[in-house]
Amino acid sequence: MKKKLKNTNKKGQLTLFIILALAIAIILILLFTGKTNLTAIFTPTTPVNQIRNCVQEPVQEAIDILRLQGGSIDPSLYYIYQGSKIEYLCYTEEYYKNCIMQKPLLKQAVEQQIQSYANPRIKNCISSVKANLERKGYQVTMSSPQISISLLPGDILIDIISDIKIVKAETESYKSIKTDISSNLYEQIMLASSISNWEARYGSAETMSYMIYYPSLKVEKKEQGDGTTVYIITDRDSEDKFMFASRSLVLPAGFTGQ
């Protein structure tokens, strides 16, 4: 009986040791690869998954850039805030005037910005994947890919439209390959658009009412000395930020209203 109990204890210790070793290995993989998505690590690297993975990286790069620049990769009408160029989504240079919305179709403008940045990088990436597969004995044919980016609630959908044929032991054919990135950018864009519209109509927006309506988002209003307001929309869970600027209903220095 004691011998059985001893063997059971040894097996339990061995199992615990294996679990700890796996946990340490996973942590080391995350640290040295910079990956935080376990699904991406353990998903089999099939040819289609290789294409999906390489497509996501340039899209995420574009998102990271435009979040802190008012939805623009290269802002043209901007305010410098903490070293960053923050695009004006609503602007007037005149005193006593409400601002004019610069991007009334903000969602579509952001989709186009992501697409313009990611398109050449995605095409280069897909070409690299194709060359790598061919070195491994695959026969790969594809038409020039057309990339479509769509902002959706809680998600960014990437659609690679191309006639793709991959042949080795079996044949795989695709008209398009879809992948997605979990993101709250859609919600932040919709809120930024609503605030800009409010500033264009009334000259100023009240942040508290937006936070009541969007409890998962924090809205900060940073008023600057020249009449510019910088808005910072932060997701309370992920801490992802979206920043933009507005200049509306500005009063000249020394104005008292009397």
Secondary structure, DSSP 8 states (H G I E B T S, - for coil): -HHHHHHHHHHHHHHHHHHHHHHHHHHHHHHHH----HHHHHS---HHHHHHHHHHHHHHHHHHHHHTTTT-SS-SSEEEETTEEEEEEEE--SBT---EES-TTHHHHHHHHHHHHHHHHHHHHHHHHHHHHHHTT-EEEE---EEEEEEETTEEEEEEEEEEEEESSSEEEEEEEEEEEE--HHHHHHHHHHHHHHHHHHS---HHHHHHH-TTEEEEEEE-TTSEEEEEEEETTT--EEEEEEE-SB--TT----
